[in-house]
Amino acid sequence: MTLRKKLMVAFLGILVLPMILVGLIGFVTIKIQMHQLNREYDSNYTFFSVINEPLQIMYQITEAPLEELRENGHNGSQKLKDMDYLADVNDTLRKRYSYLVVIKNKNPIFIGDKEDYSEHGEEILPAIGVSSYKAGTYIYVDEPLLVKHEDFTYLDGEDGVCLIVTRVSPIVNNIRISILAILITGIFALAVTALSVSAWLFRGILLPIDTLRKATREIGSGNLNYKVERNSTDEIGQLCDDFEEMRRHLKTQIDSKEQYEIDSREMISNISHDLKTPLTAIKGYAEGMLDGVAESPEKRQKYLKTIVARATDMTGLVDELSYYSKLDTNKLPYKFETVPANAYFSDCVEENALELEMKDFEISFESQIANDISVIMDCEQIRRVMNNLIGNAVKYRNEDIHGVLAVKLTDADDSVRISVIDNGIGISKEALPHIFDRFYRADKSRTAGRAGTGLGLAIVKKIVVEHGGRVFARSEIGKGTTISFTVKKGA
Ligand code: ADP
């Protein structure tokens, strides 16, 4: 549930639940009250009428027995002399906090509650005497009383009066209790709803925020392994997801920075080692010449050639380093052009053929694509790619067998795939996924003595990716390596 929905539900909960509870309790209380007072009024009187017109209730509860008496009074007053009948009516009235008094010719012939009447009778009679309002008269003698009366004439011509005296206090008390019960229920319901809604919101909002705060502090203090797990589907849950995403991103960045530093340190140590070897050789041969060890011109020639070869190795290393740094900082602008693929790559092979043959290496070119297919590329950079791949094939040759290298062109939909296949020492399964990483040099024991920076294939990958192509490698230890890359076809 979203936060917005949660807040809406909370609002409605606080509003509606207490209302329902108060309504329910009010209804039940009134039902009980009405039942106690007068069954006939169950359906007529509601919670609202009790609040609105409590006096009406007092008036109404005796109305039915009075109506009956009234009818009997008008249809001949015989019944109003029948003491059993009057006692019956009085029994009904007693249940409604009332009693009956029947007066014939100013003499009471029936008194429903003698005790009360002897106490209040003297006040009641004059009160009704002055009252012209027959519906009822309120009088106050020790306690409030409602007196209703009905005049009639007996068959013998004598005046008769029926009085119904209702004690107001117990009824008012009952109503007071009802209202109090409703009020207490209302407050209780409000408190319970507010508490449960607050607890629900606390669990849904504050707890996740607390988790986030904790995570923020952990990450702030450098613990990037502190995971944030979402435990809701609302906006805070999404915030947790975003936070986790940010943490992972930061961790990857820091990890790769750390890896970069490790790689750089390793590279510096590799480079120092790779530079030290030819420098020691150059120094040794130069000192030899100075000391006159190389007396014959042939020996001097041999010494000088070695010095030149070693210096060339060093130039290669330094060149690769500076090239990568330029690529890495995007300082090498690309000059894309459309060139025929077959012609370009067969030229590359041709250029290297002589040198490779001198190293007792066999190189061949094979194309499975039509001659008119061209590719879009920066010729200079792709030449660098080819030189690095061919250079590696030679560098990592298997000294025990005749070196063979093939450059193969195949069709790959909108691209041309160029594969450089050798029969060299191969790359282990563990090393294979890393060979395109910068500064990575695989299988140190097997590649020992082969100068390198671990940048050759990183340069290849960077150039190919900048061309919108892909690069991949397949290799088997002892059998050889195939490194392929794609370049987009031209129009
Ligand atoms: P390096 O300067 O070490 O040659 P590269 O980036 O060119 O760096 O190559 C990375 C690693 O991949 C090398 O150290 C080597 O172990 C392995 N490798 C690359 N090409 C070949 C190949 N043709 N045959 C065997 N191993 C290779």
Boltz pocket constraint, residues with backbone or C-beta under 6 A from the ligand:
constraints:
  - pocket:
      binder: B
      contacts: [[A, 388], [A, 389], [A, 392], [A, 393], [A, 395], [A, 396], [A, 422], [A, 424], [A, 425], [A, 426], [A, 427], [A, 435], [A, 437], [A, 440], [A, 441], [A, 442], [A, 443], [A, 447], [A, 450], [A, 451], [A, 452], [A, 453], [A, 454], [A, 455], [A, 456], [A, 457], [A, 458], [A, 481]]
      max_distance: 6.0
